[in-house]
Amino acid sequence: MSQIAFIGLGNMGIGMATNLVKAGHKVIGFDVSAKARDSALAAGCEVVTDIKEAVKSVDAVIMMLPNGKIVRSVCADIMSVISSEVLVIDCSTIDVATARDMIATASFKNIDMIDAPVSGGVGGASAGTLTFMCGGSEEAYLRAESYLNVMGKNIFHAGDAGNGQVAKICNNMLLGIHMIGTCEAFNLAEKLGLSAQKFYDISSTASGQNWSMTSYCPAPGPVESAPSNRNYEAGFTAAMMLKDLRLAQDAATTVSASTPLGSKSEAMYASMESANKDSLDFSGIMKLINGSL
């Protein structure tokens, strides 16, 4: 089994690191949060308070960090220490340019690195059922597969460096658009006298069917496990959706891609941020649409 440094032990990282421990790997965890370090220790990780100490003598480094600026800083620290034998897997969702820059820097040092953002939320991280969207060389991807298969269920090689981030932001832009459209449809149906359950029964078997409706219904009632039945307690927060929509819009600007619905979706989730309601689940955009925010 391998020795793995896991950098970033927050809500997503802790579940991923725990599954690596359960698979028999030795995991050395690092996080700036004492609470996160305590959780990792309880999960069976070895914990250190120096990031360079975490990556000494490891086979792989896995990162799950909040943004591109932090990824750049962490990469600068670890790449000054690790050898060319160490594999680096960045599971953070960040801007495409930073992902490509970091992989190019790693390549210059003869270090294999991939970007591998995830979909599946905290539940998927805990259950080991995440989807990984990977960008980087075929060689680096093949080296990473054995680790990713422990933490996820669906592993995809999207192509060259940064393409994992491309897949992630395009997917989540589409998810945000779908969720808003689904909320609008349920809201209109209700105002016209059609119950959420009856509309769900019809539309979930008709051409309007989509994941936001059948797996994560934003209207309380039809899907028991959906956050709408828990006062929109977050699985995937509106703030996280807004982050991804902003990344998508920034990327669209750099390549002059037209994304009018993506732009409108960003503006609507920004309204949740302005109202200090972005800690709600992203399906809580229903409250903005029906006027109850």
Residue, then its C-alpha position, 0 to 999 in steps of 0.5 A: m500500500s502507498q503513503i499519501a499526503f492529503i492536503g485539505l481535510g474539509n467537508m469533502g477531503i475528510g471523507m476522501a482521506t478516510n476511504l484511503v485509510k480504510a483501503g489500507h493506505k497510510v495517509i498523512g493529513f495537513d489542514v490549516s484548521a485544527k478542527a479538520r486535523d482532529s477529524a482526520l486524526a480520528a479517522g485514522c490519518e497521521v496528522v502534521t502541522d507543516i505542509k512540507e513535512a506532510v509530503k516528505s517520503v510519500d508516493a502521492v499527494i492529493m489536494m482538495l482546496p478552496n480556490g486557485k490562489i491556494v492551489r498555486s501557493v500549496c504547489a509552490d510549497i510541495m514542489s520545492v520538496i517532492s521528488s519526480e517520483v511523486l504523483v500529484i492529484d489536484c481534486s480542487t475545483i479551480d480556474v482552468a488557467t491555474a490548473r494548466d499552469m500548475i501541471a506545466t510547472a510540475s511537468f517542467k520538474n518531471i513530476d506527474m500531475i493531473d487535475a481531477p475535480v469531483s462531482g458527488g458532494v459530501g455524501g459521495a465523498s463519504a461513500g466513495t462514490l464520487t465522479f472524477m473528471c481528470g485532465g493530464s497526460e495518459e501516463a499520469y492518469l493511469r498512475a492516479e486511477s488506483y487512488l481515484n477508484v478508492m474514492g470514486k465510482n466513475i473515473f473519466h480521463a477528459g484529455d489534456a491538462g485542465n480538461g478536468q476543470v473544463a468538464k466540471i465547470c461546464n457540467n455545473m453550469l448546466l446543473g445550475i441552469h437546470m435547477i433554475g428552470t426546474c424551480e421556475a416550472f414548479n413555481l408556475a405550476e403551483k401558482l396555476g393550481l397544480s400541486a408539486q406532487k402532481f406536476y412531478d408525477i407528470s413531468s418526471t415521465a415526460s420531456g421535462q424530466n431532468w436530474s434536478m427534478t427526479s433526484y434533487c427536487p427543489a419543491p418540497g414533497p416529491v423526493e423525500s431525500a431532497p434538501s427541499n424537505r429539510n429546509y434546504e439544508a445544504g448538500f451542495t451550497a448556493a455559494m459553491m454553485l456560485k463559485d462554479l458559475r463564476l469560474a464558467q463565466d470567466a472561462a467563457t470570457t477568455v474564449s469568447a463563448s456565448t453563455p447567456l443562460g450561464s450568465k443569468s444563472e450566475a446573477m441569480y445565485a449572486s442574489m442569494e449571496s447578497a441576501n446572505k442566503d448562500s449557505l442554503d443548498f443550491s436548490g434553495i434558489m427556489k426561495l428566490i424564485n417564489g419570493s420567500l427568500 
